[in-house]
């Protein structure tokens, strides 16, 4: 999810405990009259797409809405504790133990 948020014009939201990716872009083949410029040769994903379950409301209110990876990190830290403990913090005061080092391969 964090990877998605590193891309321009992408957000992640939660609605009814389901997570969604929202990409705020238009197709590069969309013409000025809103018709597909490659309709006859469009990809299968476009052929399969339907708006049957789209909701056309303008008063969206999401349970959770993330626009940046930092927001997602803050949310995860609030749920699970800091992902990367402060190196200046005494280990007995950390919420999580440090990640173990990998075992050597023999």
N, C-alpha and C positions, 0 to 999 in steps of 0.2 A: 504494500500500500504506500509505503514511504516513497518507493521508486516512482509511482504514478505522480505523487505530489511534487516531485522534482521537475516535472515537465510543465511547460507554460500552458496556462489556461485549463488546468485540470483540478477538480476538487473531489473529495470523498465525503459522503454523508451516510447517516444511519436513519432508517425509517422502519418502524416496527421490528427492531432488532436485526434487520437485514442491511448489509453494507453495500453501497453502490458507488460506482465511479461515474462522475459527470464530466464530460469533455466539452468545454465551451468553445467549440470551433465549428466552422461550416466546411463542407466538402469542397475541395479545390475544383471539382467538376460542376459545381452548382452554378447555373447561369443566372444572369440578371433577372430573368423572368421566373426564377426558382424551379426550373426544370433541369433534369440531369443532362449534362453535356455528353455523356457516354452511355446513355440508356441501353442501347442495343448490346453493348459489350461490358456492362457494369459487372463488378465482382459478385460472387454468389452471396456474400454477406449482405449486399445491398438488395439482392433479389429476395432473400429470406426475410428482410426487415419488414415489420408491420407496425402501424401505430394503433392497433386495436386496444392495447392496454395502456396507452399514454394518457396521462392526466394533464389536462390543459387548465390548470389553476394558476393564478398569479400570486397567491398568498401562501407560499411555501413556508413551512415551519418544520425544521428537521430536529430530531432528537440530538444529533451530533453533526457538526459540519466542520470540515477541515480544509483549509486552503493552502497550508504550508506544511512541510515535513516537521518543522519545529512545533507546530500545534499538535500534531500527532504524537511527537515525542513527549510533550508536556502531559498529554492525556494518558499515555502509557506509564509515565513516571508516577502520575497520581494514582493509577490503578495498582501498579506492581512495584513501586519504589524506583529510585533512580537506576537507570540501566547501567550507567558507568559511575561507580562510586567516586567521590572526591578523594584524590590521592593524599590530600592533607588531613583527611578525617581518619581518626583512629578506627581500626577495623571493628572494635567492639561497639562502635556507635553507628556502623553502617547497617542498612536494612537488609542488604543482600551480601552474601559472601562473594569474593572475587571469583571470576570464571576460572576453572581449572585449566592448567596448561595441557597441551595434547601429549598423549603418551608416545614415546619413541617407537618407531616401526622397526622391528628386528628382521 
